[in-house]
Amino acid sequence: MQVDDKPHRIPELWFEDGNIVIQAGKSQFRVHRGILSARSSVFQDMLSFPQPLDSELVEGCPVVRLHDAETEVTVFLRAIFDPDYFMPFPAKTQFEILQGCLRLSHKYSVEYLRLRALVHLSSPFRTALSEWDNAYWDDREGPSNRLPSEVESWLADDVSTFIAVIQLAREVDAPWVLPVTFYGLSCRLAEPMALTEVLEGTVCNGVPTTLSPQDRKAFFAGHRRQTSASPIAMLAFLSDPRDIPGCMVPDECHTGRLSGVDLTRSLIDENPSIPLDIWNEDSWYDLDICSACSAYLKGKHAAARQAFWDQLPGIYSLPPWDELIRMKTEAIGAHAPF
């Protein structure tokens, strides 16, 4: 079978009045060198050198070859030449777009695009538990009526995406997203093929994706800690203390609390690595306890979740939250509403 290895043009990025052709893999883009130079100091330097007399031409335009993934170059150039393609947060986007825009805007020093992409990257991976609890992805069409601080602008929903985020965050120096990313990856390690993807790498949006040896080691060590200790600590409120101040029916409430332990056993057996989610708002409706016990135990559970959250960076050998928040603030503080 003969393989067609001829370059192909990307129609939405082939401008008849363009004066330079960018080629990545087998994809070609005819664009405007002046706009590229204005947006990117790297392209400005790259394109400032005189072209050799025998340089490659396409329709009279010099060809510049990039050694980047075709999919990423496509979204990166579209974001530069189409202002509606990759809108600032809280507009919705997709990880495929975000990934290419962030990696290449960082590589080619397109500062406004890099900042925009960093904000989008951070939106599902918050640095405060209250923000992480309140923000979520809304798949309904049209603009959202929620506050920007409650918005996740894209959906992180599979193992390859979490691995790609870890790799990308390391490349662009965005470590503040890593604690929640490691947590999310740990929660999904029981899924089919997840362990293989973590160990051997995978492909995300056409780009080879893998954890570094250091991140792989930190992940497995953190996963063991997250799995072994956290469910017990998170559910201790169901049996301890025995007596709760203000409870008028302690025997009945204690029995109700123990029934909650039975309810969670199957969840722990199914996936012990979800400490922040092992007991959620709906779980409280299954407890037959008085209002005084309910209020008291909700406080105990909230404190246990916060204690785990505070320890989360250290579980994965990352700097503490206050240092990560400082780094996030220095990088995007003036550009993110969270």
FENRA-V622778 format. One record per backbone hydrogen bond with DSSP energy under -1.0 kcal/mol. CO is the residue of the C=O (numbers start at 1). NH is the residue of the N-H. If there is no record, write none. Layout:
co = [CO,CO]
nh = [NH,NH]
//
This chain:
co = [8,10,11,13,15,20,21,22,23,24,26,27,28,29,30,31,31,32,33,34,35,36,40,41,42,43,52,56,58,61,62,64,69,70,71,72,73,74,75,76,77,78,82,88,94,95,96,97,98,99,100,101,102,103,104,105,108,109,110,111,112,113,114,115,116,117,118,119,122,128,129,130,131,136,147,148,150,153,158,159,160,161,162,163,164,165,166,167,168,169,174,175,177,178,179,180,181,182,183,186,188,191,193,194,195,196,197,202,204,207,209,212,213,214,215,216,217,218,219,220,221,222,223,224,225,229,230,231,235,236,236,244,249,250,251,252,253,254,255,256,257,258,259,260,261,264,265,266,267,274,274,282,283,284,287,290,291,292,293,294,295,296,297,298,299,300,301,302,303,304,305,306,307,308,311,312,313,314,320,321,322,323,324,325,326,327,328,329,332,332]
nh = [28,13,14,30,18,31,64,29,66,27,8,24,10,22,15,19,20,36,37,38,39,40,44,45,46,47,55,63,61,58,21,23,73,74,75,76,77,78,79,80,81,82,85,91,98,99,100,101,102,103,104,105,106,107,108,110,42,41,114,115,116,117,118,119,120,121,122,123,125,132,133,134,135,152,150,151,136,93,162,163,164,165,166,167,168,169,170,171,172,174,177,178,181,182,183,184,185,186,187,189,191,194,197,198,199,200,201,209,207,204,202,216,217,218,219,220,221,222,223,224,225,226,227,228,229,233,234,235,238,239,240,247,253,254,255,256,257,258,259,260,261,262,263,264,265,268,269,270,271,277,278,285,286,287,289,294,295,296,297,298,299,300,301,302,303,304,305,306,307,308,309,310,311,312,315,316,318,317,324,325,326,327,328,329,330,331,332,333,335,336]
//
